[in-house]
Amino acid sequence: MDALDLARWQFGVTTVYHFLFVPLTIGLSVIVASLQTAWYRTGKHEYLQATKFFGKLFLINFAMGVVTGIVQEFQFGMNWSEYSRFVGDVFGAPLAMEALLAFFLESTFIGLWIFGWDKLPRGVHLATIWAAAIGTNLSAYFILAANAWMRHPVGFEVDPETGRAQLTSIWAVLSNDQAWSTYLHTVAGAFITAGLFVVAVSAFKLMRSRFHGDTGTPGETPHPGEAGLFRKTLRAGLAVTAIAGVLVALSGHHQAQLMAQYEPMKLASAEALWEDEDGAGFSLFAVGDVVDGRNHVNVQIPNLLSFLATNSLDGNVQGINDVQERYEDAYGPGSYVPNVPVVYWSFRLMMGLGLAGVAVAVAGLWLTRRGRLPEQRWPYWAAILALPAALAADICGWILTEIGRQPWTVVGELLTASSVSPGVSLTEVALSLSLFTLVYGVLAVVEAGLLWRYVKAGPAHVVPPKDDDSEQEDRDTPVPAFVY
């Protein structure tokens, strides 16, 4: 093991850890804004309770995401200086736009939303959370555009004197088809995760209410009004997850086509496809030999991979061995094959766990139709366990994206082995990796503790007006802040 290996591990660990918070932030920002909009339009206090309850959970997650995200940018200069030197003029542009435009937008308006409950008119206050949600999604687009450029570099030229990539068109970078397709797929997946987060929390609170004698905390009685509130949020989360599942499937199909066009080695590795093939099947389970470049066992759905990659049942899909030969001719000797088992199983776990979460949502919508709630415990447990499955699917998706790109940091332009900082030693990377792991472990405990504390406490109970005619409330009247 050398500094390159540990630097890759360090960046991988921090990226995966950071991405646990990203999808929740993206999806929850819109869900909380939608709940507040429902309260603003209807005046029903249960929507205000839901807004403040899930708003607290959103803020905890947002704060942790900011802390863990900052560390990643430091690593570009610390461990990957050669990469930064080569791509800085291009890669830095969308990241600067993310920081100066999107992050300032979301952080400023989140601050106004937090402190403006009893100071701003309700319409203005509602606009602040929507501005924060828009900023969050803009931030995601700029970051994903930078990442997409690494997989399909456009809008640049290499200076022959300095050997650095120079930006020639920021529009080409931002309108890269890899960028907007990845954004649709990632954000749709984020809404699955956020929807299942709302589902899991709601299911937990409902289960405690309905089976209090077995699952509740001794001496603690759930509030009688919570069942109706959490049934509404449960249904909302289920609907968000089901709709997002359709968008993930459609955008995933387009992602497969882009992989076939720009990253044929990644697609071939994700399917353990060793030779070019017309009418290629989609692999369900394969056991093979990476050294010999062949499969011993491969259970397939005939022609499905060709359809996903080319929109034709008989379309040609490139295989690992043939792509390797073409890359050697184009880029010189060396192995251009990523870790096939990791890429193959990451792809299947991403799809399988994601589909499982969507299936839970569809089944949940059926079980809760017409005012019903399940009488058995297992549907509630299934809803709760769907959340870690969705988070695992997110992680597997990024592992597929990043490991499948290897051995490149910038496909066709810069190898990962040429990107590491030449002055960083194995000991230095090992120390920083150990420190980050320790700190992130502590942060994980803090995050889990805060979320558990507020989920267990439940929503604050807003007292309606004396005449109980909430729809006649003055929308310009401020409301109390988070603490009552």
Summary of the structure (lengths in Angstrom):
residues: 484
radius of gyration: 24.4
end to end distance: 55.5
largest distance: 80.2
contacts: 1632
relative contact order: 0.14
helix: 70%
strand: 6%
